[in-house]
Amino acid sequence: MKEIIAILRPASWQKTKQALLEGGFPSFTVHRVYGRGKQKGLRYLSKTGSLEEGIFFLPKRMVTIFLEEPAVDSCIQIITKINKTGAIGDGKIFVLSLGDVERIRTGEKGSNALI
């Protein structure tokens, strides 16, 4: 079992959601988050022409998906296809190993609890 965490631009979330649903990934959790990468936020040119500090943290969407290992590549391809523009800030995808999962209502464990 794997956990995918994708940090995405807010503007691409609706298209990403639709693509995940169409691709057979109906279960996910989404959070509105703020963060920054190597660019350290946004900077702007002041009236004097110098580079000034601007926005330190940018709005993003964090999507969490739990799935079986064979489905990981397909899920990543869907997310990448929608979100890759080639520009700074396209986002990141993290893939983590998942130890175990248990459905609270039924007590099911492992793969059965993911469905």
C-alpha positions in Angstrom: 0.0 0.0 0.0 1.2 3.5 -0.8 0.3 7.1 0.1 0.6 9.8 -2.6 0.9 13.4 -1.5 0.7 15.9 -4.3 1.2 19.6 -3.8 -0.4 21.5 -6.7 -1.4 24.9 -8.0 -5.0 25.8 -6.8 -6.0 26.7 -10.4 -5.4 23.2 -11.6 -7.3 21.4 -8.8 -10.7 21.0 -10.6 -9.1 19.5 -13.7 -7.0 17.2 -11.6 -10.0 16.1 -9.6 -11.9 15.3 -12.7 -9.0 13.4 -14.2 -8.5 11.3 -11.0 -12.2 10.4 -11.0 -12.2 9.5 -14.7 -9.0 7.5 -14.1 -10.5 5.3 -11.4 -9.3 7.2 -8.3 -12.5 8.3 -6.5 -11.1 8.5 -3.0 -8.8 11.4 -1.9 -8.4 14.1 0.7 -7.7 17.7 -0.2 -6.4 20.6 1.9 -5.8 24.2 1.2 -2.2 24.9 2.2 0.4 27.6 1.9 4.1 26.9 1.1 7.1 27.8 -0.9 9.9 26.1 -2.8 13.3 27.1 -4.0 12.0 30.4 -5.2 11.1 31.4 -1.6 7.7 32.9 -2.5 7.2 35.8 -4.9 9.4 38.9 -5.3 8.6 42.1 -7.2 10.4 45.0 -8.7 10.1 48.2 -6.7 9.7 51.6 -8.2 13.5 52.1 -7.9 14.1 48.9 -9.9 15.4 46.8 -7.0 14.1 43.3 -6.3 11.9 43.4 -3.2 10.5 40.7 -0.9 6.9 40.1 -1.7 4.7 37.1 -0.8 6.6 34.6 1.3 4.1 31.7 1.1 1.9 30.8 -1.9 -1.5 29.1 -1.9 -1.4 25.5 -3.0 -3.6 22.4 -2.8 -2.4 19.3 -1.0 -4.0 16.1 -2.3 -3.6 12.8 -0.4 -4.4 9.5 -2.0 -4.1 6.0 -0.5 -3.8 3.1 -3.0 -2.3 -0.2 -3.9 1.2 -0.2 -5.3 0.3 -1.3 -8.9 -1.9 1.8 -9.2 0.8 4.3 -8.2 2.3 4.9 -11.7 -1.1 5.5 -13.3 -2.1 7.9 -10.6 1.2 9.8 -10.9 0.8 10.0 -14.7 -2.7 11.5 -14.3 -1.5 14.1 -11.8 1.5 15.0 -13.9 -0.4 15.3 -17.2 -2.7 17.9 -15.8 -0.2 19.9 -13.7 3.0 20.0 -15.7 3.5 23.3 -17.4 7.3 23.4 -17.2 7.2 26.5 -15.0 8.5 27.0 -11.5 5.7 26.1 -9.0 4.1 23.2 -10.9 4.3 21.2 -7.7 5.6 18.0 -6.3 4.5 14.4 -5.8 5.6 12.3 -2.8 5.1 8.6 -2.7 5.4 7.0 0.8 5.0 3.4 2.0 2.0 2.8 4.1 2.3 0.4 7.0 -1.3 -0.5 7.6 -4.8 0.9 7.5 -8.0 0.0 9.5 -11.5 1.0 8.7 -13.0 2.3 11.9 -16.6 1.2 11.1 -16.0 -2.4 10.3 -12.5 -3.2 11.6 -11.3 -4.2 8.1 -7.6 -4.0 7.7 -5.1 -3.7 4.9 -6.2 -3.6 1.2 -9.8 -4.3 2.2 -10.0 -1.1 4.2 -8.8 1.0 1.2 -11.8 0.2 -1.0 
